[in-house]
């Protein structure tokens, strides 16, 4: 029955209306106004089902006893919740950025992804950091709105460029670098990328704002993302890796040891604790890497880190996308899941129904986490300019 449903889903995707599979890459993020769920797809884990591990998570990340819908939903996979919340808490409590500037990054990302949950939290935090109601609305209007100074506007542009292009322009990087040191530059990127990761997860799961919040996304601002075309990929790193052994991504993130340590939990879940097969995990990682045009990520997961071909995957077909010949119906579903998360920061109802036909709750959340984590990785690699080796297999030449 499961495979019948997957085949039915595939037949709908290859219909004349299904243009999404005719492209090697989906449309750019922010190319259309998002439509978001108003009810959960996976309900928050009720307290009656909490184990000692869940209670420990609540004590650690909700010490006041007020458990938000994000945490209680992610607690369906407690080790994933631990990884996400640990990184999130670091960015909130230990960030080297001024609270106002961090709020600009987070709120703009919440607007870009149209994540109601994050906006409801970040708007309150932004007011505490000194943002006015007029400035909150102006964040939705964007970096070109009247009233921003150049430094504030550049934070909004950073979010726009990372979301739309999975990249940071030279001008934006240089402008921030006049004021920020290396650690602050890495954290500015990390805040946008972690917020994007969470939005992709929460949007797809249908996580709703907490009852005690009142702020919601402005409804009187048209959705618009105006970003110049992505510049050519860097040929030299913006952040040079540390000297020593190990792959360049580890040595690059190692320039900010504390950030690297807390961020590593998400990778460790995807590459270790996740219940996905090696085949499905690497398919999702390579597809989001291709969509983001993250050459380093692609090279390592085709090569020594992911060993795609050892798991029955042909990288050229992954780049060609779900319309390429040779995919099983369920692999098509996974590819489209990665494409939708990239383009819309959410999964459509049709894809959700198809994926949950084969995957249980833990596997479904893990699939979302795999794509979301490696969207974060792709944006970081591109922004920092992590370079492949001469012996690495780069991105294939496919339009």
C-alpha positions, -999 to +999 in steps of 0.1 A: +000+000+000+029+024+008+045+019-025+012+023-043+007+057-026+042+067-036+036+058-072+003+077-072+022+108-059+048+104-086+022+102-113+008+135-100+043+150-101+050+142-137+017+156-149+017+186-173+011+208-143+040+195-124+067+218-137+088+215-105+104+182-117+114+196-151+141+218-135+174+207-122+171+233-095+138+247-080+129+284-081+149+306-057+138+310-021+115+339-017+103+338-052+067+335-041+046+344-011+046+316+015+014+300+027+017+287+062-002+261+082-026+272+109-028+238+126+000+214+136+009+184+115+026+168+145+011+179+178+034+189+207+043+158+228+018+158+257+032+158+292+016+124+299+041+109+275+072+126+288+100+103+300+128+112+324+148+124+294+120+147+283+118+161+318+155+168+318+151+187+286+124+208+301+145+215+332+174+226+310+156+246+283+124+257+300+135+262+336+104+284+343+082+254+335+067+272+305+073+248+276+069+263+242+054+245+213+087+244+195+105+225+222+075+202+230+071+193+193+108+186+188+108+164+219+093+137+198+130+131+190+147+141+222+183+140+210+174+162+181+157+187+205+188+187+226+210+195+197+188+223+184+181+239+217+217+239+228+228+258+197+198+282+200+206+289+236+242+297+228+232+322+202+207+338+225+227+340+257+264+341+246+263+360+213+290+386+207+264+406+187+245+435+202+209+424+210+195+450+186+215+438+156+209+401+164+172+409+166+173+425+131+189+393+117+164+370+134+133+390+127+142+395+090+148+358+087+114+351+103+098+374+078+116+358+048+106+323+059+072+336+071+076+317+103+049+329+127+064+311+157+098+328+155+083+362+148+061+359+178+092+353+200+117+375+183+094+406+182+091+406+220+129+401+223+134+429+198+114+453+218+135+445+249+166+453+227+151+487+219+133+481+186+101+501+182+068+489+167+075+510+137+109+494+133+094+459+136+071+467+107+100+482+088+120+450+091+093+433+071+095+461+045+132+453+041+166+469+039+156+495+014+129+510+036+134+546+047+148+551+082+176+525+084+212+535+088+236+517+066+248+492+093+212+482+103+202+478+066+233+457+060+221+432+086+188+429+068+206+424+035+227+397+050+196+378+059+181+384+024+212+373+006+217+342+026+181+331+023+178+339-014+213+331-027+228+309+000+257+334-003+269+368+010+279+395-015+313+412-012+297+445-004+276+431+025+306+412+038+329+442+036+304+466+052+298+443+082+335+436+085+342+473+091+325+470+124+327+433+133+356+410+142+360+375+130+338+359+157+310+384+152+311+379+114+307+341+120+279+347+145+260+370+122+259+343+096+251+316+122+221+335+135+205+338+101+213+302+092+201+287+125+169+307+123+164+294+087+170+259+099+143+263+127+119+279+103+121+250+078+115+226+107+087+245+124+069+255+092+068+219+080+057+205+114+030+232+116+042+245+150+019+273+161+028+303+183+026+299+220-006+310+237+012+336+258+026+355+227+007+382+210+030+394+182+023+381+147+038+387+113+026+421+098-002+415+074-001+449+057+034+445+041+036+428+007+060+398+006+090+408-015+126+397-016+147+419-039+183+406-040+208+409-069+219+378-087+245+357-068+281+367-075+305+341-088+317+316-061+348+326-041+381+312-052+398+322-019+385+318+016+370+347+034+378+329+067+410+309+064+410+275+081+432+268+110+465+251+103+467+214+111+450+181+103+414+176+095+391+187+067+388+223+059+352+228+071+362+216+106+392+238+106+372+268+094+345+265+120+373+259+145+381+296+142+352+301+166+356+271+190+326+277+211+303+282+181+317+251+165+312+230+197+275+239+201+267+237+164+283+203+161+254+186+179+231+191+149+256+175+125+262+146+150+225+139+150+222+138+113+253+118+107+250+095+137+217+092+157+193+097+128+173+067+118+176+074+081+195+050+059+228+061+045+212+062+010+184+085+021+205+107+042+231+113+015+204+118-011+189+147+009+223+162+018+235+163-018+202+176-032+201+206-008+239+211-014+232+212-052+202+236-047+224+259-027+254+254-051+276+246-021+306+230-039+325+221-008+295+203+007+289+185-026+325+174-030+327+160+005+294+141+004+302+127-031+336+119-017+352+110+016+325+121+041+293+108+025+307+083-001+275+087-021+283+061-047+290+035-020+253+039-010+240+034-045+237+070-055+248+086-088+256+123-081+248+134-116+212+122-112+209+140-079+218+172-097+194+165-125+166+162-099+134+143-094+127+144-131+157+123-140+152+087-151+160+059-127+147+071-094+124+050-073+091+067-064+102+072-028+135+087-039+115+112-060+096+121-028+128+127-009+142+149-037+110+170-039+110+173-001+145+188-003+134+211-032+104+224-014+123+230+019+148+250-001+123+270-021+095+275+004+111+268+038+082+243+042+069+210+028+037+209+008+007+188+019+012+164-010+048+158-001+040+155+036+014+129+028+038+110+006+067+110+030+046+100+061+033+071+041+067+055+044+083+073+074+072+073+110+073+104+131+109+100+141+120+094+105+100+123+092+114+148+116+149+134+109+144+139+072+134+175+078+164+180+101+188+166+075+178+190+048+175+220+073+209+213+088+227+210+055+210+242+043+226+258+072+259+242+063+257+252+027+250+288+035+280+289+059+304+272+035+295+296+007+296+327+030+330+317+045+344+306+012+356+272+022+375+258-008+376+223-022+408+204-029+422+199-064+414+162-061+377+168-050+348+162-074+331+196-078+296+205-089+286+190-122+280+213-152+242+212-153+221+243-159 
